[in-house]
Amino acid sequence: MTRLQLGVIGATALVITALLFTLERIAAYTRWHALVATGVWPEEPTVMDLLAQNWFIPLFGFIAIICFFMAGNSVKATTTKTGTTAS
């Protein structure tokens, strides 16, 4: 895979991670607001451990980090005028 492909995959995985995390937070706060409106839950939630509840968020985050490191370490071999490859 080329450096550009790894960067695009990493950026896509990072966007998916952020989108999933945001949607999970929206769903949790919407549920909390509905419970407060009915009087079932009188206090604000203090800890929302979304990273342990939805395993796709850390999975895509890990994929993004790995792809970014791989893109940073990939070296493209170029050819010089004499025909030898430079590293």
C-alpha angles and dihedrals in degrees: 000000000000127000091253093051092050090048092050092048090048093048091047092050090048092051091048090050092051092045094050092047092049093048091049091051092048091050093048095049092044089054090046092051090050091051092048091049091055093044095242096116112035100181136057117260110255104190124033108180098193094156092065095041098052112041093190092073096061091036094058090040090054091047090051093051093047092048092048091051091047091049091050093050098044114105123198113219111225128195122238126215092266092057098251122124120247121213 
